[in-house]
């Protein structure tokens, strides 16, 4: 009897030692899908296609723990650098693989959503006008296999609206802008025109221009209105009367021109008071600010024409 017990102890110890040192021999990662209602036996047969075989000790673990009866559906990552123990543990615990969906700051909606996806989300939200530019909070979102992408987008949509609503409360008495959407438009311009260190100051200039009845004359709005922009903004571009040309139109553009970050929304609601009406880039994250047009021309000559 003692010899039999000793045999099983040695067997399980040796199996366990083998298990924790058994790395996958694959040259790449794999995503393994567990289907709804899939049995443990069919799962093991599917794994055999990837040359992964569970030793008896793993079968016993799943049986004793009851994990073989409650397999969680979803995708599981088989890391090429991982081992059999970690993978089987993830499987038993239902630790599924989450895919990521990235919405970059300053991006436009066509960069992360197709026309079909945009329409699907607008139908999901019941939006009569499918104007989604600037309406998603830029961030990385994670989702499981089979999850409705509209639910993820709704999370990003609601997060952006919440931030914009909170910030609008700080400036709603300012008659220059009429609603949250205007605030998002200003934030979207700030996202394209400046870095966080100067956003509040440039925000103040935008308000100054709007209050003075001046045209905004901001290049990024013009660029947004150009189809297939090649990176070279010309004088002819500045003369084209598109709805987004702030050199030919007064007021704000009709919709946001990018996906603004939280810092841009905060800056849009917290403009720095100044007498500045003009700004010109003098390098990355740095602008020269001017109170008069003559000063602005000198700044253009110094920092742009040279």
Rosetta blueprint (number, residue, H / E / L):
1 X L
2 X H
3 X H
4 X H
5 X H
6 X H
7 X H
8 X H
9 X H
10 X H
11 X H
12 X H
13 X H
14 X H
15 X H
16 X H
17 X H
18 X H
19 X H
20 X H
21 X L
22 X L
23 X E
24 X L
25 X L
26 X L
27 X L
28 X L
29 X L
30 X E
31 X E
32 X E
33 X E
34 X E
35 X L
36 X L
37 X L
38 X L
39 X L
40 X H
41 X H
42 X H
43 X H
44 X H
45 X H
46 X H
47 X H
48 X H
49 X L
50 X L
51 X L
52 X L
53 X L
54 X L
55 X L
56 X H
57 X H
58 X H
59 X H
60 X H
61 X H
62 X H
63 X H
64 X H
65 X H
66 X L
67 X H
68 X H
69 X H
70 X L
71 X L
72 X L
73 X L
74 X E
75 X E
76 X E
77 X E
78 X E
79 X L
80 X L
81 X L
82 X L
83 X E
84 X H
85 X H
86 X H
87 X H
88 X H
89 X H
90 X H
91 X H
92 X H
93 X H
94 X L
95 X L
96 X L
97 X L
98 X L
99 X E
100 X E
101 X E
102 X E
103 X L
104 X L
105 X L
106 X L
107 X L
108 X L
109 X H
110 X H
111 X H
112 X L
113 X L
114 X L
115 X H
116 X H
117 X H
118 X H
119 X H
120 X H
121 X H
122 X H
123 X H
124 X H
125 X H
126 X L
127 X L
128 X L
129 X L
130 X L
131 X L
132 X L
133 X L
134 X L
135 X L
136 X L
137 X L
138 X L
139 X L
140 X E
141 X E
142 X E
143 X E
144 X L
145 X L
146 X L
147 X L
148 X L
149 X H
150 X H
151 X H
152 X H
153 X H
154 X H
155 X H
156 X H
157 X H
158 X H
159 X H
160 X H
161 X H
162 X H
163 X H
164 X H
165 X H
166 X H
167 X H
168 X H
169 X L
170 X L
171 X L
172 X L
173 X L
174 X L
175 X L
176 X L
177 X L
178 X L
179 X L
180 X H
181 X H
182 X H
183 X H
184 X H
185 X H
186 X H
187 X H
188 X H
189 X H
190 X H
191 X H
192 X H
193 X H
194 X L
195 X L
196 X L
197 X L
198 X L
199 X H
200 X H
201 X H
202 X H
203 X H
204 X H
205 X H
206 X H
207 X H
208 X H
209 X H
210 X H
211 X H
212 X H
213 X L
214 X L
215 X L
216 X L
217 X L
218 X L
219 X H
220 X H
221 X H
222 X H
223 X H
224 X H
225 X L
226 X L
227 X L
228 X L
229 X L
230 X L
231 X L
232 X L
233 X L
234 X L
235 X H
236 X H
237 X H
238 X H
239 X H
240 X L
241 X L
242 X L
243 X L
244 X L
245 X L
246 X L
247 X L
248 X L
249 X L
250 X L
251 X L
252 X L
253 X L
254 X L
255 X L
256 X L
257 X L
258 X L
259 X L
260 X L
261 X L
262 X H
263 X H
264 X H
265 X H
266 X H
267 X H
268 X H
269 X H
270 X L
271 X L
272 X L
273 X L
274 X L
275 X L
276 X L
277 X L
278 X E
279 X E
280 X E
281 X E
282 X E
283 X E
284 X L
285 X L
286 X E
287 X E
288 X E
289 X E
290 X E
291 X L
292 X L
293 X H
294 X H
295 X H
296 X H
297 X H
298 X H
299 X H
300 X H
301 X H
302 X H
303 X H
304 X H
305 X H
306 X L
